[in-house]
Amino acid sequence: MANGAVLAPPKVDGVLEAALYADDLVAAKEFYAGKLGFEKILEAPGTFVFFRCSATILLVFNPAQTRKQPLPSAARPVPGHGCDGAGHVCFSAPGASLDRWAEYLGKAGIPIEAEITWDNGARSVYFRDPAGNSLEFAQPRLWGYDEAGVAA
Amino acid sequence: MANGAVLAPPKVDGVLEAALYADDLVAAKEFYAGKLGFEKILEAPGTFVFFRCSATILLVFNPAQTRKQPLPSAARPVPGHGCDGAGHVCFSAPGASLDRWAEYLGKAGIPIEAEITWDNGARSVYFRDPAGNSLEFAQPRLWGYDEAGVAA
């Protein structure tokens, strides 16, 4: 540590963007925007598509493009990254929202892979996107947050 | 769609949990808790370690364990997932927090890989965790959120 000074890190704020990877971004867009109703906010065809989720963002990248270092198509030197395999993102589903999502997934023909009730009574619903990523809606009280998603 | 009914998905709330993968969870814990100061909230040694980030959670998984389907060590049938390669998470750094993080990373010996100013004036700072995952602190006004992280 420079100068031997005792350093404390700043307080971390929340996740602003979570990332998933998909080889087929057309299928990803059809799923997240067309089926789940997420608002598409930015897209570079073949490279990425981004969605707004309340006060956070879901990023979906084509790893064949975004693992190049730095991204060749970017106007700025954005560091590369890219994963193979099934990733995971959990979305907050406060209050009765979880039941509405479970009902919606069933009616929209999206298979529910698991429904879990945790030790503290919070519930989760799991399903997959077309790339095989594991998606979850969970009640935020799973982690001690009130049902508005604010730290209790 | 069942019964031909017109279905609208519920409104999506924010990301509750974002996931990264690391083969060495001891190094991940030392980095996220020891260096970045994130609060560790749950751990299964060799399988996962979770951290609280304000009103969201960062999950770090060992993909060799968590891609098993379902997770053999879980008390409940949690669907498996697991990625190889560098993933990405961006944390919200509202107001002066971005400058404090950049200064802290420098003093803590964590290399800053890129600093980017976007078209709308919002700024990002990029660095890596020990597994090579691309981490970012970004001002939430990058996506139109005010500096408290709430949708503007």
Interface residues (C-beta under 8 A of the other chain):
Chain A: M1 A2 N3 A5 L7 A8 P9 P10 K11 V12 D13 G14 V15 L16 E17 A18 A19 Y21 K35 L36 G37 F38 I41 R52 C53 S54 A55 T56 I57 L58 L59 F61 P63 R67 P70 R76 P77 V78 P79 G80 H81 G82 C83 D84 G85 A86 G87 H88 V89 C90 F91 S92 A93 P94 S97 R100 W101 Y104 G106 K107 A108 G109 E113 A114 I116 W118 Y126 R128 N133 S134 E136 A138 P140 L142 W143 Y145 G149 V150 A151
Chain B: M1 A2 N3 A5 L7 A8 P9 P10 K11 V12 D13 G14 V15 L16 E17 A18 A19 Y21 K35 L36 G37 F38 I41 R52 C53 S54 A55 T56 I57 L58 L59 F61 P63 R67 P70 R76 P77 V78 P79 G80 H81 G82 C83 D84 G85 A86 G87 H88 V89 C90 F91 S92 A93 P94 S97 R100 W101 Y104 G106 K107 A108 G109 E113 A114 I116 W118 Y126 R128 N133 S134 E136 A138 P140 L142 W143 Y145 G149 V150 A151
